[in-house]
Amino acid sequence: MTETPVRVRAEIDLAALRANVRVLRARAPRAAFMAVVKADAYGHGMVPCAKAAVQAGATWIGTATPQEALALRAAGIGSDDARVMCWLWTPGDPWREAIEADIDLGVSGMWALRELTAAARAAGRTARVQLKIDTGLGRSGCMPADWPELVEACLKAEAEGTVKVTGIWSHYACADEPGHPSIALQSAEFADAVRHAEGAGLRPEVRHIANSPGTLTLPESHYDLVRPGIAMYGLSPSPEVGTSEEFGLRPVMTLRSQLALVKHVPEGLGVSYGHHYVTPEPTTLGLVPVGYGDGLPRHASGTGPVLVAGKQRTAAGRIAMDQFVVDLHGDEPAVGDEAVLFGPGDRGEPTAEDWALAAGTIGYEIVTRIGTRVPRVYVNE
């Protein structure tokens, strides 16, 4: 790998991603694998990660928005190698373009079915539809009371030739909390919805409800397809489920920077906005040129960890838009020396989970929020 001379970069290890896909596939050996690459692959880069996942055996690629799905199809993903699905639709979205691009369309209600059938007629093509049942997450998905109406409408659309129902699916609310009572209730509701739909005459290709924690801990939820998201990028969905290391997963993203300044300062110097940190003695300060404008959580001010000169340091004072300060406690690394904000953790550097704990959030948010002005550098392509 050629080092990129920039103030910060996100290094994406595609070999780690491929290995994670293989580990997760082994957890559900009889199910197909959908690689979820929404939100620019959780900040890792949608197209490179989708290609790497397909190389490792993924046969489905999952996105949230139709724009994401169409971008994948424009990049040549989802033809002979894998199918592409998207599920977050709003009125007036590009239904016809998605139908013509042969994308599977997630449908949660009658309004969406009406819009897509009109688009299918205009395109002169059959739309591939996956019906979502709200089994208890209370987010998108058709309510069980409305499920018979949606199923009946899809049967009529299939008879007309405008729709082919290719999937029935749902999403767990608390699969990252083993033993939570909602898990069994949702599983039973999903089984009921599948029975009703198939009893009415629908013949889906895939039935799926298992997200990352479902894939890892609920083999009874695997059905025909599993949909890992965060686990594919090497992060655990929850400490309660288990650590990345315990599951044999390796974090894919390493966020690297370099010191932009090292200086000696006296005791009693206020550091950064608000002077929430004041030097307790004469010391050395290091400036890391990364801030919340790059996606670091400002909530981690005073707690965010970084590896500098072989030691973990902590953000001293407020994290600003473009930079933060670490107290080096008298150490004198050189300007330009590396600062590793997070990575796999096996070289002493913090992990994304460490930043999540420091900011009171989840690892998903740490990697996903790394912004577009941070270049992605792909290794082991």
C-alpha positions as CSV (number, residue, x, y, z in Angstrom):
1,M,0.0,0.0,0.0
2,T,1.3,3.5,-0.9
3,E,0.9,5.9,2.0
4,T,-1.4,8.8,1.2
5,P,0.1,12.1,2.4
6,V,-3.1,13.6,3.9
7,R,-4.0,14.8,7.3
8,V,-6.4,11.9,7.9
9,R,-7.5,8.8,6.1
10,A,-9.8,5.9,6.6
11,E,-8.0,2.7,5.7
12,I,-10.4,0.0,4.6
13,D,-9.1,-3.6,4.7
14,L,-11.1,-5.5,2.1
15,A,-9.4,-8.8,3.1
16,A,-10.9,-8.4,6.6
17,L,-14.3,-7.7,5.1
18,R,-14.1,-10.8,2.9
19,A,-13.0,-12.9,5.9
20,N,-15.9,-11.5,8.0
21,V,-18.4,-12.5,5.2
22,R,-17.0,-16.0,5.3
23,V,-17.3,-16.2,9.1
24,L,-20.9,-15.0,9.0
25,R,-21.8,-17.3,6.1
26,A,-20.5,-20.2,8.2
27,R,-23.0,-19.2,11.0
28,A,-25.9,-19.7,8.5
29,P,-24.6,-22.3,6.1
30,R,-28.0,-23.1,4.6
31,A,-29.1,-19.5,4.0
32,A,-28.2,-17.1,1.3
33,F,-26.2,-14.0,2.3
34,M,-27.3,-10.4,1.9
35,A,-24.5,-7.9,2.4
36,V,-26.0,-4.7,3.7
37,V,-24.2,-1.7,2.3
38,K,-26.6,1.2,3.1
39,A,-25.2,4.5,4.2
40,D,-22.1,4.1,2.0
41,A,-21.4,0.7,3.5
42,Y,-21.6,2.1,7.0
43,G,-19.0,4.7,6.0
44,H,-16.7,2.2,4.4
45,G,-17.5,2.8,0.8
46,M,-20.5,1.2,-0.9
47,V,-19.2,-0.1,-4.2
48,P,-15.8,-1.5,-3.1
49,C,-17.4,-3.2,-0.1
50,A,-20.2,-4.6,-2.2
51,K,-17.7,-6.1,-4.7
52,A,-15.6,-7.6,-1.9
53,A,-18.7,-9.1,-0.3
54,V,-19.7,-10.7,-3.6
55,Q,-16.2,-12.1,-4.0
56,A,-16.7,-13.8,-0.6
57,G,-20.0,-15.4,-1.5
58,A,-22.7,-12.8,-1.0
59,T,-25.6,-13.3,-3.5
60,W,-27.7,-10.4,-2.4
61,I,-26.8,-6.7,-1.7
62,G,-29.0,-4.7,0.6
63,T,-29.5,-0.9,0.5
64,A,-31.8,1.5,2.2
65,T,-32.6,4.0,-0.6
66,P,-33.3,3.5,-4.3
67,Q,-30.5,6.0,-5.1
68,E,-28.1,3.6,-3.4
69,A,-29.4,0.7,-5.3
70,L,-29.3,2.4,-8.6
71,A,-25.7,3.5,-8.0
72,L,-24.8,-0.1,-7.4
73,R,-26.5,-1.2,-10.6
74,A,-24.7,1.6,-12.5
75,A,-21.4,0.2,-11.1
76,G,-22.3,-3.1,-12.6
77,I,-23.3,-4.8,-9.3
78,G,-26.4,-7.0,-9.3
79,S,-26.5,-8.5,-12.7
80,D,-25.2,-12.1,-12.8
81,D,-23.3,-12.0,-9.5
82,A,-25.9,-10.9,-7.0
83,R,-29.4,-9.4,-6.6
84,V,-29.8,-5.8,-5.3
85,M,-32.7,-4.9,-2.9
86,C,-33.7,-1.5,-1.4
87,W,-36.4,-0.9,1.2
88,L,-36.7,2.8,2.2
89,W,-39.2,4.4,-0.2
90,T,-41.0,7.7,-0.1
91,P,-43.8,8.9,-2.4
92,G,-42.5,9.9,-5.8
93,D,-39.3,7.9,-5.6
94,P,-37.8,6.5,-8.8
95,W,-39.9,3.3,-9.0
96,R,-39.8,2.9,-12.7
97,E,-36.0,3.3,-12.9
98,A,-35.6,0.7,-10.1
99,I,-37.9,-1.7,-11.9
100,E,-36.1,-1.3,-15.2
101,A,-32.8,-1.8,-13.3
102,D,-34.2,-5.2,-12.0
103,I,-34.0,-4.2,-8.3
104,D,-36.0,-5.9,-5.6
105,L,-38.3,-3.4,-4.0
106,G,-39.3,-3.5,-0.4
107,V,-42.9,-2.7,0.2
108,S,-44.5,-1.9,3.6
109,G,-47.9,-0.6,2.7
110,M,-50.7,-0.1,0.1
111,W,-49.5,3.3,-1.0
112,A,-46.2,1.9,-2.1
113,L,-47.8,-1.0,-4.0
114,R,-50.0,1.4,-5.9
115,E,-47.1,3.6,-6.9
116,L,-44.9,0.7,-8.0
117,T,-47.7,-1.1,-10.0
118,A,-48.3,2.1,-11.9
119,A,-44.6,2.3,-12.6
120,A,-44.5,-1.3,-13.7
121,R,-47.3,-0.8,-16.1
122,A,-45.5,2.3,-17.5
123,A,-42.3,0.3,-17.9
124,G,-44.0,-2.7,-19.3
125,R,-42.1,-4.9,-16.9
126,T,-42.9,-7.0,-13.8
127,A,-41.7,-5.5,-10.6
128,R,-39.9,-7.7,-8.1
129,V,-41.4,-7.0,-4.7
130,Q,-40.5,-8.0,-1.2
131,L,-43.3,-7.5,1.4
132,K,-42.3,-6.4,4.8
133,I,-44.3,-7.2,7.9
134,D,-44.0,-5.2,11.1
135,T,-43.6,-7.9,13.6
136,G,-42.9,-5.6,16.5
137,L,-40.2,-3.1,15.7
138,G,-42.8,-0.4,15.2
139,R,-40.9,1.2,12.3
140,S,-41.5,0.4,8.6
141,G,-43.5,-2.6,7.6
142,C,-47.1,-3.5,7.3
143,M,-49.1,-4.0,10.5
144,P,-50.4,-7.5,11.0
145,A,-54.0,-6.3,10.9
146,D,-53.4,-4.9,7.4
147,W,-51.3,-7.8,6.2
148,P,-54.2,-9.8,4.6
149,E,-55.2,-6.7,2.5
150,L,-51.6,-6.2,1.2
151,V,-51.2,-9.9,0.4
152,E,-54.5,-10.0,-1.5
153,A,-53.6,-6.9,-3.4
154,C,-50.2,-8.5,-4.4
155,L,-52.0,-11.7,-5.5
156,K,-54.1,-9.5,-7.8
157,A,-51.1,-7.7,-9.1
158,E,-49.3,-11.0,-9.7
159,A,-52.3,-12.2,-11.7
160,E,-52.1,-9.0,-13.7
161,G,-48.4,-9.5,-14.4
162,T,-47.3,-6.2,-12.8
163,V,-45.7,-7.8,-9.7
164,K,-43.8,-10.8,-8.6
165,V,-43.5,-11.2,-4.8
166,T,-39.9,-12.4,-4.4
167,G,-39.6,-12.1,-0.6
168,I,-41.3,-11.7,2.8
169,W,-39.2,-10.1,5.5
170,S,-39.1,-8.3,8.8
171,H,-36.6,-6.9,11.3
172,Y,-35.9,-7.5,14.9
173,A,-36.1,-4.8,17.5
174,C,-34.0,-6.4,20.3
175,A,-32.0,-9.3,18.8
176,D,-28.9,-7.5,20.2
177,E,-30.3,-8.3,23.7
178,P,-30.2,-12.1,24.1
179,G,-33.3,-13.4,25.8
180,H,-35.4,-10.2,25.3
181,P,-39.1,-11.3,25.3
182,S,-39.7,-9.4,22.1
183,I,-37.5,-11.8,20.1
184,A,-39.8,-14.8,20.5
185,L,-42.9,-12.7,19.9
186,Q,-41.5,-11.3,16.7
187,S,-40.3,-14.7,15.5
188,A,-43.8,-16.1,16.0
189,E,-45.5,-13.1,14.3
190,F,-43.1,-13.5,11.3
191,A,-43.9,-17.2,11.0
192,D,-47.7,-16.4,11.1
193,A,-47.3,-13.8,8.4
194,V,-45.3,-16.2,6.2
195,R,-48.0,-18.9,6.7
196,H,-50.8,-16.6,5.8
197,A,-49.1,-15.3,2.6
198,E,-48.1,-18.7,1.4
199,G,-51.5,-20.1,2.3
200,A,-53.1,-17.4,0.2
201,G,-50.9,-18.4,-2.7
202,L,-47.8,-16.3,-2.7
203,R,-44.5,-18.2,-3.4
204,P,-41.6,-16.0,-2.3
205,E,-38.0,-16.9,-3.2
206,V,-36.7,-15.8,0.1
207,R,-38.0,-15.2,3.7
208,H,-35.7,-13.3,6.0
209,I,-35.6,-11.6,9.4
210,A,-32.1,-12.2,10.7
211,N,-29.9,-9.1,11.0
212,S,-26.3,-9.2,12.4
213,P,-27.3,-10.4,15.9
214,G,-29.9,-12.7,14.5
215,T,-27.3,-14.2,12.2
216,L,-24.8,-14.6,15.1
217,T,-27.1,-15.9,17.9
218,L,-30.5,-17.0,16.5
219,P,-30.1,-20.0,14.1
220,E,-33.9,-20.5,14.1
221,S,-34.2,-17.0,12.4
222,H,-32.0,-17.8,9.4
223,Y,-34.8,-19.0,7.1
224,D,-33.6,-18.6,3.4
225,L,-31.5,-15.5,3.8
226,V,-29.5,-13.6,6.4
227,R,-28.8,-9.8,6.3
228,P,-25.7,-8.9,8.3
229,G,-24.8,-5.2,8.4
230,I,-22.5,-4.0,11.1
231,A,-21.0,-7.5,11.7
232,M,-19.8,-7.6,8.1
233,Y,-17.6,-4.6,8.9
234,G,-16.1,-6.4,11.9
235,L,-18.0,-4.6,14.7
236,S,-20.1,-6.4,17.2
237,P,-23.8,-5.5,17.2
238,S,-23.7,-5.3,21.0
239,P,-21.5,-6.2,23.9
240,E,-24.3,-8.4,25.2
241,V,-24.1,-10.5,22.1
242,G,-20.4,-10.8,22.2
243,T,-17.2,-9.1,21.1
244,S,-15.9,-9.0,17.6
245,E,-13.0,-11.1,18.7
246,E,-15.2,-13.7,20.2
247,F,-17.1,-14.1,16.9
248,G,-13.9,-14.2,14.8
249,L,-14.6,-10.8,13.2
250,R,-12.0,-8.2,12.4
251,P,-12.8,-4.4,12.2
252,V,-12.4,-3.3,8.6
253,M,-11.8,0.5,9.1
254,T,-8.7,2.1,10.6
255,L,-8.7,5.9,11.0
256,R,-5.2,7.4,10.9
257,S,-3.9,10.9,11.2
258,Q,-0.6,12.6,12.1
259,L,0.5,15.2,14.6
260,A,0.3,18.7,13.2
261,L,2.0,20.4,16.2
262,V,3.9,19.4,19.3
263,K,4.6,22.2,21.9
264,H,5.7,22.8,25.4
265,V,3.2,24.6,27.6
266,P,3.1,25.7,31.3
267,E,1.0,24.6,34.1
268,G,-2.5,26.2,34.2
269,L,-3.0,26.5,30.4
270,G,-6.6,26.2,29.3
271,V,-7.0,23.9,26.3
272,S,-9.5,24.3,23.5
273,Y,-12.9,25.9,23.7
274,G,-14.4,26.6,27.1
275,H,-11.1,25.6,28.9
276,H,-12.7,22.4,30.1
277,Y,-9.2,21.0,30.4
278,V,-6.5,23.0,32.2
279,T,-2.9,21.6,32.2
280,P,-2.2,20.3,35.8
281,E,1.6,20.8,35.3
282,P,4.1,21.9,32.7
283,T,3.6,19.4,29.8
284,T,3.7,18.8,26.1
285,L,0.6,19.1,23.9
286,G,0.0,17.4,20.6
287,L,-2.4,18.6,17.9
288,V,-4.4,16.0,16.0
289,P,-5.9,17.6,12.8
290,V,-9.3,15.7,12.9
291,G,-12.5,17.0,14.4
292,Y,-16.3,16.8,14.3
293,G,-16.2,18.2,10.8
294,D,-14.7,14.8,9.8
295,G,-17.2,12.9,11.9
296,L,-15.6,12.5,15.3
297,P,-18.3,12.8,18.0
298,R,-18.0,16.1,19.9
299,H,-19.6,14.2,22.8
300,A,-16.2,12.4,23.2
301,S,-14.5,15.6,24.2
302,G,-12.3,14.8,27.2
303,T,-12.7,11.0,26.7
304,G,-12.0,10.1,23.1
305,P,-8.9,7.9,22.8
306,V,-6.0,8.0,20.3
307,L,-2.7,6.1,20.0
308,V,0.3,8.4,19.7
309,A,3.9,7.4,20.2
310,G,3.0,3.9,21.4
311,K,0.6,5.1,24.1
312,Q,-3.1,5.7,24.2
313,R,-3.9,9.3,24.9
314,T,-7.2,11.1,25.5
315,A,-8.7,14.1,23.8
316,A,-7.9,17.0,26.2
317,G,-10.7,19.5,26.2
318,R,-13.2,20.1,23.5
319,I,-13.0,18.3,20.1
320,A,-13.3,21.2,17.6
321,M,-14.5,21.1,14.0
322,D,-11.1,20.3,12.5
323,Q,-8.8,19.4,15.4
324,F,-8.3,18.2,18.9
325,V,-5.5,18.3,21.5
326,V,-3.9,15.5,23.5
327,D,-1.8,15.9,26.6
328,L,1.4,14.1,25.9
329,H,2.5,14.3,29.6
330,G,6.1,15.4,28.7
331,D,6.6,12.9,25.8
332,E,8.0,14.6,22.6
333,P,7.0,12.7,19.5
334,A,7.8,14.5,16.2
335,V,5.4,16.6,14.2
336,G,4.2,14.2,11.5
337,D,4.2,11.1,13.8
338,E,1.2,8.9,13.3
339,A,-2.0,9.2,15.4
340,V,-4.3,6.2,15.2
341,L,-7.8,7.1,16.3
342,F,-9.2,3.6,15.9
343,G,-8.7,0.3,14.2
344,P,-8.8,-3.4,15.0
345,G,-7.1,-2.9,18.3
346,D,-4.4,-5.5,18.0
347,R,-1.6,-3.0,17.8
348,G,-2.6,-1.2,20.9
349,E,-4.8,1.3,19.1
350,P,-8.3,2.2,20.3
351,T,-11.3,0.6,18.5
352,A,-14.5,2.1,17.2
353,E,-16.2,0.5,20.2
354,D,-13.8,2.5,22.5
355,W,-14.9,5.7,20.8
356,A,-18.6,4.6,21.1
357,L,-18.1,4.1,24.9
358,A,-16.4,7.5,25.1
359,A,-19.2,9.2,23.3
360,G,-22.1,7.3,24.9
361,T,-23.2,5.8,21.5
362,I,-22.8,2.7,19.4
363,G,-20.0,1.5,17.1
364,Y,-22.4,1.8,14.1
365,E,-22.5,5.5,14.5
366,I,-18.7,6.0,14.9
367,V,-17.8,4.4,11.6
368,T,-20.9,5.6,9.7
369,R,-20.4,9.2,10.6
370,I,-16.8,9.5,9.3
371,G,-17.4,12.2,6.6
372,T,-16.7,12.6,2.9
373,R,-13.7,14.8,3.4
374,V,-11.9,11.8,4.9
375,P,-10.5,9.9,2.0
376,R,-11.0,6.1,1.9
377,V,-7.9,4.1,1.1
378,Y,-8.5,0.5,0.1
379,V,-6.0,-2.2,1.0
380,N,-6.0,-5.9,0.1
381,E,-8.3,-5.3,-2.8
